[in-house]
Amino acid sequence: MRRVMFYVFVSVLCVSCGTARAGVAYPDPGGGWKYVYTGDAAAAGSGGYTAMDGTWSHDNGSDEWDGTAIGLGKPGGATASGGYLRLQDTGDPRDYGNGDPGSSRKIMFGHSVTADLGEDSAKRIVDAVTLSFRARVATGSPLDDMQGDTGGDGENKGIAGPWPAGGNGYLGHDGGKGNFSIRQSDGDQIVSFSLALETETMKNPAYTFANAGGQTGLVMNNLNTGAGFDTDPWEYDGTGETLNVLPLDVTAWHEYWITIAAGGSGTHVVDVYVDGSLVPSTFNVSAGGDNDFDVSYLGMDVGATGQMGAIDVDFFAYASGAIAPVPEPATIALLGFGGLALLRRKRS
């Protein structure tokens, strides 16, 4: 008992001293996270890696953010409020008189893992890495109206009007990108995770996410069963790809702990732990080959012109190595005397 109380005391002391934690459902890895984005900054930046908390860039081909918060400037954008980040892609505002540059028709941020670790350590990062994030599909204000694509073959073609009360999620797109991604420079491999509703529409108008076998949940790279098939759920056409979906209500906050390791029947094996569980759901995925920066990087995006969606991000962290989570003894102990709120960095 004395040992448990000492652990609790140290945990409380660390929190009160400002030690960076990612979430509350899992303790941080033994060596700590290499980097944590805490969801409370959405600076436009002045070029290079100066955006968000000063370590992200949106100078890339998958971004047209005008630098404003949702409800200001062009429709959509990035807002940090209440301790979390909200990203919204309203569709294609160019069709409604909001032209490039800065139409906010796609939004993509990258944080340089190469700058964190050095080139040699970062170049094979996806071969063994741990990600953690807490996120949900955004509902409730502020959200701008839909600006559906009036031409082409994009998702929600021509749909305009108030944002759906039940939210609108996203699918992985364009060679392995998604809401939360990590890319290594060696071999140009990227694995991503997105929050999808079963109402999502594929790029091929013959498919919706539901009739392609998808469900509301966390979706990641497809498993490819032959050469030339797509890694992206948005590109799924039933010709050799296996959708990878963890079913759950993505309009509610969930905390994800994800390990990625090279191997399996695709390119990587992904273990997903959720909300404190120590039993993973395991998936075989095929890494994508696209990128928005020359370095190895973390990505956060709603970066496809043909889609529309909005997500909330409480935090996003990574550490080198595929590290399984362990129980949170301090949280369990604190529950006994009402101290859980002290360890909770933030809750909505």
NUFI-598131 format. One record per residue (C-alpha): y, x, z; residue in three letters. Coordinates in Angstrom, 3 decimals, m for minus. Each point is the difference from the previous one (the first is absolute). Last residue first. Layout:
! residues N
- Y,X,Z,Ala
...
***
This chain:
! residues 348
- 17.806,m14.752,m22.951,Ser
- m1.484,2.786,2.041,Arg
- 1.412,3.382,0.827,Lys
- m0.911,3.299,1.560,Arg
- m2.411,m1.721,2.301,Arg
- m0.852,2.419,2.771,Leu
- 2.374,m1.517,2.535,Leu
- m0.961,m3.518,m1.029,Ala
- m3.586,0.654,1.080,Leu
- 1.066,0.594,3.599,Gly
- m1.148,m3.254,1.517,Gly
- m2.169,1.461,2.720,Phe
- m3.545,m0.120,m1.339,Gly
- 1.135,0.084,m3.636,Leu
- 1.220,3.513,0.718,Leu
- m3.574,1.226,0.294,Ala
- m1.049,m1.324,m3.401,Ile
- 3.115,1.389,m1.662,Thr
- m0.537,3.391,1.594,Ala
- m3.645,0.046,m1.054,Pro
- 0.729,m0.504,m3.715,Glu
- m3.396,0.368,m1.628,Pro
- m0.614,2.719,m2.626,Val
- 0.831,0.031,m3.707,Pro
- m2.015,1.949,m2.597,Ala
- 1.823,2.970,m1.520,Ile
- m0.362,0.796,m3.716,Ala
- 2.127,3.142,m0.151,Gly
- 3.746,0.537,m0.311,Ser
- 2.153,m2.561,1.818,Ala
- 1.974,m2.977,m1.230,Tyr
- 2.428,m2.629,1.249,Ala
- 1.647,m3.264,m1.136,Phe
- 1.854,m2.294,2.414,Phe
- 1.160,m3.605,0.382,Asp
- m0.025,m0.794,m3.724,Val
- 0.810,m3.484,m1.342,Asp
- m1.052,m0.997,m3.518,Ile
- 1.469,m1.891,m2.954,Ala
- m1.413,m0.800,m3.419,Gly
- 0.650,m0.285,m3.710,Met
- m2.006,1.565,m2.794,Gln
- 0.715,1.000,m3.608,Gly
- 2.596,2.628,0.948,Thr
- m2.490,1.778,2.238,Ala
- 1.341,2.061,2.910,Gly
- m0.322,m1.959,3.205,Val
- m0.410,3.357,1.576,Asp
- m0.730,2.366,2.839,Met
- m1.392,3.389,m1.012,Gly
- m1.178,3.033,1.927,Leu
- 0.182,3.196,m2.013,Tyr
- m1.639,2.992,m1.670,Ser
- 2.645,1.520,m2.260,Val
- 0.873,m0.681,m3.658,Asp
- 1.433,m3.421,0.841,Phe
- m0.620,m3.490,m1.416,Asp
- m3.742,0.246,m0.524,Asn
- m2.887,m1.280,m2.101,Asp
- m3.684,0.927,0.130,Gly
- m1.607,m2.704,2.081,Gly
- m2.742,0.634,2.515,Ala
- m3.243,m1.948,m0.270,Ser
- m1.086,m1.803,3.154,Val
- m3.126,m0.396,2.113,Asn
- 0.687,m2.246,2.966,Phe
- m0.937,m0.042,3.690,Thr
- 1.123,m2.564,2.590,Ser
- 0.356,1.888,3.242,Pro
- m1.226,m0.695,3.548,Val
- 2.407,1.418,2.607,Leu
- 2.133,m3.148,0.046,Ser
- 3.513,0.468,1.358,Gly
- 1.837,m2.240,m2.428,Asp
- m1.826,1.010,m3.194,Val
- m2.231,2.917,m1.043,Tyr
- m0.390,0.786,m3.713,Val
- m2.423,2.693,m1.185,Asp
- 0.584,1.212,m3.571,Val
- m2.510,2.086,m1.950,Val
- 1.410,1.889,m2.962,His
- m0.599,0.812,m3.686,Thr
- m2.309,m2.892,m0.821,Gly
- m3.606,m0.230,1.190,Ser
- 0.792,1.876,3.178,Gly
- 1.940,3.239,0.373,Gly
- 3.456,1.222,1.030,Ala
- 1.166,m1.334,3.353,Ala
- 2.583,m2.646,0.908,Ile
- 0.490,m1.274,3.555,Thr
- 2.003,m3.131,0.715,Ile
- 1.471,m1.352,3.247,Trp
- 1.654,m3.358,m0.659,Tyr
- 2.185,m2.034,2.368,Glu
- 0.343,m3.635,m0.952,His
- 3.059,m2.254,0.098,Trp
- m0.653,m3.467,m1.400,Ala
- 0.681,m0.984,m3.638,Thr
- m2.960,2.225,m0.913,Val
- m2.550,m2.456,1.351,Asp
- m3.274,1.893,m0.419,Leu
- m2.561,0.870,m2.673,Pro
- m0.554,3.735,m0.667,Leu
- 0.065,0.270,m3.798,Val
- m1.483,2.514,m2.447,Asn
- m0.294,m1.455,m3.508,Leu
- m2.818,1.465,m2.083,Thr
- 0.952,1.132,m3.498,Glu
- m2.238,m0.112,m3.044,Gly
- 1.392,m2.548,m2.441,Thr
- 1.252,m2.713,2.370,Gly
- 3.644,0.190,m1.074,Asp
- 1.673,1.719,2.961,Tyr
- 3.412,1.479,m0.864,Glu
- 1.737,m1.217,3.169,Trp
- m2.931,1.269,2.083,Pro
- 0.709,3.514,m1.329,Asp
- m2.667,2.656,m0.548,Thr
- m0.510,m1.069,m3.608,Asp
- m3.080,0.743,m2.075,Phe
- m0.043,2.816,m2.561,Gly
- m3.345,1.500,0.897,Ala
- m2.447,m2.128,1.938,Gly
- m0.683,m1.645,3.345,Thr
- 3.524,0.163,1.390,Asn
- 0.559,m0.878,3.649,Leu
- 3.363,m1.715,0.223,Asn
- 2.846,1.517,1.993,Asn
- 1.025,m1.910,3.137,Met
- 0.491,m3.576,1.190,Val
- 0.797,m1.136,3.542,Leu
- m0.491,m3.737,0.232,Gly
- 0.207,m3.441,m1.571,Thr
- m3.062,m0.161,m2.176,Gln
- m1.041,1.555,m3.281,Gly
- m2.942,m1.034,m2.165,Gly
- 1.779,m0.005,m3.356,Ala
- 0.601,m3.737,0.412,Asn
- 2.004,0.700,3.147,Ala
- 2.061,2.895,m1.352,Phe
- 1.001,m2.050,m3.005,Thr
- m1.415,0.780,m3.397,Tyr
- 0.455,m1.165,m3.595,Ala
- 3.646,1.108,0.125,Pro
- m1.102,3.681,m0.088,Asn
- 2.640,1.647,2.214,Lys
- m1.689,m1.656,2.945,Met
- 1.544,m2.838,1.982,Thr
- 0.073,m0.043,3.790,Glu
- m0.966,m3.363,1.520,Thr
- m2.739,1.599,2.128,Glu
- 2.740,1.723,1.974,Leu
- 0.166,3.781,m0.114,Ala
- 1.212,2.725,2.349,Leu
- m0.353,3.369,m1.730,Ser
- m1.853,3.271,0.519,Phe
- 0.128,3.132,m2.135,Ser
- m1.987,3.043,m1.068,Val
- 1.518,2.676,m2.260,Ile
- m1.610,2.958,m1.771,Gln
- 1.875,2.517,m2.186,Asp
- m2.833,2.525,m0.005,Gly
- 1.890,2.217,2.438,Asp
- 3.330,m1.719,0.672,Ser
- m1.372,m2.380,2.595,Gln
- 1.210,m3.582,0.276,Arg
- 0.192,m2.369,2.942,Ile
- 0.769,m3.679,m0.265,Ser
- 1.353,m3.004,1.861,Phe
- 1.374,m2.990,m1.968,Asn
- m1.895,1.072,m3.120,Gly
- m0.472,2.683,m2.652,Lys
- m3.342,0.926,m1.561,Gly
- 0.675,0.233,m3.725,Gly
- 2.678,m2.630,m0.554,Asp
- m0.758,m2.644,2.622,His
- m1.442,m0.941,3.375,Gly
- 0.640,m3.682,0.707,Leu
- 2.824,m1.683,1.898,Tyr
- 0.741,m2.860,2.371,Gly
- 2.117,m3.155,m0.236,Asn
- 0.965,m1.975,3.082,Gly
- m1.148,m3.319,1.408,Gly
- 3.457,m1.541,m0.307,Ala
- 0.117,1.060,m3.650,Pro
- 3.362,1.593,m0.966,Trp
- 2.404,m2.569,m1.379,Pro
- 0.327,m0.260,m3.788,Gly
- m1.349,1.728,m3.065,Ala
- m3.386,0.255,m1.701,Ile
- 0.237,1.174,m3.628,Gly
- m3.155,2.085,0.073,Lys
- m1.434,0.162,3.495,Asn
- m1.679,3.342,m0.770,Glu
- 1.042,1.803,m3.157,Gly
- m1.170,m0.589,m3.555,Asp
- 3.267,0.384,m1.870,Gly
- 2.957,m2.331,0.381,Gly
- 1.904,m2.074,2.536,Thr
- m1.042,2.165,2.954,Asp
- 0.537,m2.026,3.167,Gly
- 3.122,0.520,2.097,Gln
- m1.160,m1.480,3.306,Met
- 2.744,m0.778,2.508,Asp
- 1.145,2.533,2.612,Asp
- m1.726,0.392,3.362,Leu
- 1.745,0.318,3.374,Pro
- m1.462,m2.193,1.288,Ser
- m3.547,m1.177,0.629,Gly
- m3.222,1.533,m1.268,Thr
- m0.868,3.620,m0.713,Ala
- m3.613,1.038,m0.607,Val
- m1.009,2.089,3.001,Arg
- m0.023,3.583,1.237,Ala
- m1.154,2.517,2.580,Arg
- m0.932,3.363,m1.443,Phe
- m2.467,2.800,0.568,Ser
- m1.267,2.604,m2.429,Leu
- m2.642,2.691,0.526,Thr
- m0.758,2.678,m2.581,Val
- m2.900,1.946,m1.486,Ala
- m0.302,0.494,m3.765,Asp
- 3.352,m1.763,m0.378,Val
- 1.850,3.090,1.298,Ile
- m1.330,2.436,m2.635,Arg
- 3.410,1.469,m1.022,Lys
- 1.494,m0.376,3.452,Ala
- m1.371,3.066,1.782,Ser
- 0.779,2.405,m2.856,Asp
- 3.430,m1.483,m0.730,Glu
- 1.373,0.017,3.523,Gly
- m0.786,m2.631,2.607,Leu
- 3.121,m2.123,0.451,Asp
- 1.801,0.935,m3.245,Ala
- m3.249,m0.543,m1.936,Thr
- m0.404,m3.374,1.683,Val
- 3.273,m1.014,m1.642,Ser
- 1.025,m3.574,0.844,His
- 0.220,m2.359,m2.993,Gly
- 1.800,m3.330,m0.354,Phe
- m0.450,m2.607,m2.747,Met
- 1.924,m3.168,m0.814,Ile
- m0.304,m2.023,m3.199,Lys
- 2.262,m2.618,m1.593,Arg
- 2.808,1.223,2.295,Ser
- 2.409,m0.238,m2.991,Ser
- 1.481,3.422,0.844,Gly
- 0.548,1.390,m3.461,Pro
- m0.790,m2.413,m1.468,Asp
- 1.071,m3.592,m0.518,Gly
- 0.508,m2.986,2.260,Asn
- 0.754,m2.887,m2.377,Gly
- m2.972,m2.202,0.790,Tyr
- m2.645,1.633,m2.201,Asp
- 0.950,3.340,1.509,Arg
- m0.991,m1.466,3.381,Pro
- m3.674,0.651,m0.813,Asp
- m2.253,m1.053,2.864,Gly
- 1.509,m0.434,3.471,Thr
- m1.210,3.348,1.375,Asp
- 0.607,m0.079,3.750,Gln
- m0.438,2.728,2.624,Leu
- 0.491,m0.768,3.703,Arg
- 0.093,2.845,2.538,Leu
- m0.586,m0.513,3.703,Tyr
- 1.805,0.360,3.330,Gly
- 1.912,m3.284,m0.078,Gly
- 1.688,0.994,m3.242,Ser
- m0.592,2.538,m2.758,Ala
- 0.663,m1.652,m3.369,Thr
- m1.109,1.138,m3.456,Ala
- 0.767,m1.734,m3.282,Gly
- m0.374,m3.352,m1.685,Gly
- 2.598,m1.678,m2.186,Pro
- 2.834,2.372,m1.029,Lys
- 2.779,0.665,2.533,Gly
- m0.450,m1.499,3.457,Leu
- m2.554,m2.576,1.135,Gly
- m2.696,2.640,0.466,Ile
- 1.654,3.307,0.895,Ala
- 1.666,2.219,m2.572,Thr
- m0.892,3.306,m1.657,Gly
- m0.181,m1.340,m3.556,Asp
- m3.750,0.502,m0.054,Trp
- m1.275,0.768,m3.517,Glu
- m3.125,1.934,0.952,Asp
- m3.298,0.724,m1.734,Ser
- 1.344,2.849,m2.148,Gly
- 1.187,2.081,2.945,Asn
- 3.004,0.753,2.186,Asp
- m0.979,m2.195,2.928,His
- m0.380,2.887,2.425,Ser
- m1.052,0.112,3.644,Trp
- 0.755,2.382,2.888,Thr
- 3.440,m1.183,1.204,Gly
- m1.245,m2.982,2.041,Asp
- 0.103,m2.234,m3.122,Met
- 1.447,2.265,m2.714,Ala
- 0.825,3.735,0.003,Thr
- m2.929,1.503,m1.902,Tyr
- 1.903,0.740,m3.215,Gly
- 3.111,m2.017,m0.668,Gly
- 2.753,m1.299,2.269,Ser
- m1.956,m2.351,2.212,Gly
- m0.460,m3.756,m0.263,Ala
- m0.520,m0.224,3.769,Ala
- m2.711,m2.395,1.132,Ala
- m0.780,1.018,3.580,Ala
- m1.856,m1.792,2.804,Asp
- m3.552,m0.046,m1.313,Gly
- m1.303,2.862,2.133,Thr
- m1.105,2.394,m2.736,Tyr
- m2.451,2.316,1.726,Val
- m0.944,3.524,m1.149,Tyr
- m2.678,2.553,0.858,Lys
- m1.444,m2.448,2.478,Trp
- m1.180,1.463,3.276,Gly
- m2.582,2.732,0.550,Gly
- m2.326,m2.283,1.919,Gly
- 0.686,m2.902,m2.318,Pro
- 2.447,m2.631,1.317,Asp
- m1.414,m2.659,2.262,Pro
- m1.106,m3.218,m1.708,Tyr
- 1.145,m3.626,0.289,Ala
- 3.479,1.091,1.089,Val
- 1.470,1.526,m3.123,Gly
- 1.618,3.150,m1.373,Ala
- 1.127,1.966,3.000,Arg
- 2.881,2.440,0.156,Ala
- 0.604,1.420,3.475,Thr
- 3.283,m1.465,1.247,Gly
- m0.053,1.224,3.591,Cys
- m0.767,m3.518,1.266,Ser
- m3.003,m0.118,m2.295,Val
- m1.293,3.341,1.227,Cys
- 0.472,m1.012,3.661,Leu
- m1.862,m3.245,m0.581,Val
- m2.921,1.873,m1.553,Ser
- 0.023,2.617,2.784,Val
- m0.049,m2.695,2.676,Phe
- m2.758,m1.902,m1.765,Val
- m2.118,3.147,m0.253,Tyr
- 0.601,0.698,3.708,Phe
- m1.035,m3.557,0.848,Met
- m3.220,0.456,m1.943,Val
- m0.776,3.300,1.790,Arg
- 0.669,m1.535,3.410,Arg
- m2.352,m2.866,m0.848,Met
***
